Amino acid sequence: MNLIALIDGGGTKTRVRFLSQADQTVISEVVTGPSNLGLGADVCWEQIMQAITLADMPMPVKCVAGLAGSEYAKQRSAFLFNPPCKTLLVSDRDSGLFGAHCGTPGGCLTVGTGVVLAWLDESQQLLRRGGFGFMLADQGGGAWIGLRFLQELVRLVDRGLIDQSHQVLIDRLAIGQSVTQWMEFANTAQPRQFASLAKIIVEAEGQVSLSADIVSEGLTALIDLLQDFPKHLPITLVGGLSAIYSPRIQSLGYQVVEPQGDALDGLAYIDQHRQQLTIDCWESYA
């Protein structure tokens, strides 16, 4: 059986869906570790090959990948140079957008480990904001929340302002009890490790004022990202933090709707309609 592999790769996990090339029937779907191109092309291919092994599938005849970090030109070229099968690469923000709205006007705000916004207007023009990575941007995302909490925690400890509510959260984070241990964690952590703290932090929003302040700061950053987005268009929020932010963004007058599909559906749509789409697509060299 000839297979197509659809690959949704981000800073925390990689989802791979295997389709029959003949009739697009879903055969299997598996999840592996992170495959942001910023981690390196080899890392991304390792995760894809692991997914093929886990699913016990033959090598696909074609891979259609929507990866975070597609802006890294060097790693993008490395990813597409002599792959094990024909490969098409797009940005994860575009795969999320076309999965959410199936080619109709609307926006998609991805709030996971990182943050990116894309939308299609009534003239079929594709516009984008954000997506500059953890070092320069991603405000409001999971990795940013983890980093901001540690930054503020260190500041509070330095001033002797830690209280019991902070201590309960420190215990739950399980990254040590001292500033030295937090420094060691921060100096070696990747975005995925920072993002692993976010769920615990946002869940404590009602009990810990520091958590509430960081979530509020994240919302402000997302609203700034949405500044140019037309409010009359529908918008979906996807990613691990979408449930936190969706009702707050909706309360500000945005037409928040449920996505029609996910990023893997978007990759299938792009693969089938790419000749009619004006988006960045990169093909393998071999």
Long-range contacts (C-beta under 8 A, 24 or more apart in sequence): 1-27, 1-58, 2-60, 2-61, 3-27, 3-57, 3-58, 3-60, 3-61, 4-60, 4-61, 4-62, 4-63, 4-64, 4-271, 5-48, 5-51, 5-52, 5-60, 5-62, 5-63, 5-64, 6-64, 6-65, 6-264, 6-267, 6-268, 6-271, 7-35, 7-48, 7-51, 7-63, 7-64, 7-65, 7-66, 7-67, 7-267, 8-66, 8-92, 8-95, 8-262, 8-263, 8-264, 8-267, 9-34, 9-35, 9-36, 9-37, 9-44, 9-47, 9-65, 9-66, 9-67, 9-68, 9-92, 10-34, 10-35, 10-36, 10-67, 10-68, 10-92, 10-112, 10-113, 10-114, 11-36, 11-68, 11-112, 11-113, 11-114, 11-134, 11-143, 11-190, 11-191, 11-192, 11-195, 12-112, 12-113, 12-142, 12-191, 12-192, 12-195, 12-196, 12-240, 14-44, 14-47, 14-48, 14-51, 15-263, 15-264, 16-48, 16-51, 16-52, 16-55, 17-264, 18-55, 18-57, 18-60, 19-268, 21-61, 21-62, 24-268, 27-57, 28-55, 28-57, 29-55, 29-264, 30-54, 30-55, 34-113, 34-190, 34-192, 35-67, 35-68, 36-67, 36-68, 36-69, 36-113, 36-114, 36-191, 37-67, 37-68, 37-69, 37-70, 37-72, 37-75, 37-76, 37-79, 38-68, 38-69, 38-72, 38-75, 38-133, 39-69, 39-190, 40-75, 40-78, 41-75, 41-76, 41-78, 41-79, 42-78, 44-79, 45-79, 45-83, 45-84, 49-84, 59-84, 59-85, 60-85, 61-85, 61-86, 62-86, 62-87, 62-88, 63-87, 63-88, 64-88, 64-90, 64-267, 64-268, 64-270, 64-271, 65-89, 65-90, 65-267, 66-90, 66-91, 66-92, 66-94, 66-95, 66-96, 66-263, 66-266, 66-267, 66-270, 67-91, 67-92, 68-92, 68-113, 68-114, 68-116, 68-131, 69-133, 70-280, 70-282, 71-131, 71-132, 71-133, 76-282, 80-282, 80-283, 80-284, 80-285, 81-284, 81-285, 81-286, 82-284, 82-285, 82-286, 83-284, 83-286, 86-283, 86-284, 87-283, 87-284, 88-270, 88-271, 88-274, 88-281, 88-282, 88-283, 88-284, 89-281, 89-282, 89-283, 90-267, 90-270, 90-279, 90-280, 90-281, 90-282, 91-116, 91-118, 91-131, 91-279, 91-280, 92-116, 92-263, 93-117, 93-118, 93-128, 93-131, 94-118, 94-126, 94-266, 94-270, 94-279, 94-280, 95-263, 95-264, 95-266, 95-267, 95-270, 96-238, 96-262, 96-263, 96-266, 97-126, 97-266, 98-265, 98-266, 98-267, 98-269, 98-270, 98-277, 99-259, 99-260, 99-261, 99-262, 99-263, 99-264, 99-265, 99-266, 99-267, 99-269, 100-236, 100-238, 100-259, 100-260, 100-261, 100-266, 101-234, 101-236, 101-259, 101-260, 102-260, 102-261, 102-265, 102-269, 103-269, 103-273, 103-277, 105-233, 105-234, 106-233, 106-234, 106-235, 106-236, 106-257, 107-229, 107-233, 107-234, 107-235, 107-236, 108-235, 108-236, 108-237, 108-238, 108-259, 109-222, 109-225, 109-226, 109-235, 109-236, 109-237, 109-238, 109-242, 109-245, 109-249, 110-237, 110-238, 110-239, 111-140, 111-141, 111-142, 111-222, 111-237, 111-238, 111-239, 111-240, 111-241, 111-242, 111-244, 111-245, 112-141, 112-142, 112-195, 112-238, 112-239, 112-240, 112-241, 113-138, 113-141, 113-142, 113-143, 113-191, 113-192, 113-195, 113-239, 113-240, 114-138, 114-141, 114-142, 114-143, 114-191, 115-139, 115-140, 115-141, 115-144, 115-221, 115-222, 115-225, 117-225, 117-226, 117-229, 119-229, 119-230, 119-233, 119-235, 121-230, 121-233, 124-278, 125-278, 126-278, 126-279, 127-228, 129-225, 129-226, 129-228, 129-229, 130-225, 134-191, 134-194, 138-191, 139-217, 139-218, 139-221, 139-222, 139-225, 140-218, 140-219, 140-221, 140-222, 140-225, 140-241, 140-245, 141-195, 141-218, 141-239, 141-241, 142-194, 142-195, 142-196, 142-198, 142-199, 142-240, 142-241, 143-191, 143-192, 143-194, 143-195, 143-198, 144-194, 144-218, 144-221, 145-194, 145-195, 145-197, 145-198, 145-201, 145-202, 145-214, 145-215, 145-218, 145-241, 146-189, 146-193, 146-194, 146-195, 146-196, 146-197, 146-198, 146-201, 147-186, 147-194, 148-214, 148-217, 148-218, 149-197, 149-201, 149-210, 149-211, 149-214, 150-182, 150-185, 150-186, 150-194, 150-197, 152-210, 152-213, 152-214, 153-182, 153-210, 154-179, 154-182, 154-183, 156-210, 165-204, 165-207, 165-208, 165-209, 166-208, 166-210, 168-204, 168-207, 168-208, 169-200, 169-201, 169-204, 169-208, 169-210, 169-211, 172-200, 172-204, 173-197, 173-200, 173-201, 195-240, 198-240, 198-241, 199-240, 202-241, 202-244, 215-244, 218-245, 219-245, 219-248, 219-249, 222-249, 223-249, 223-252, 226-254, 229-254, 231-255, 238-262, 238-263
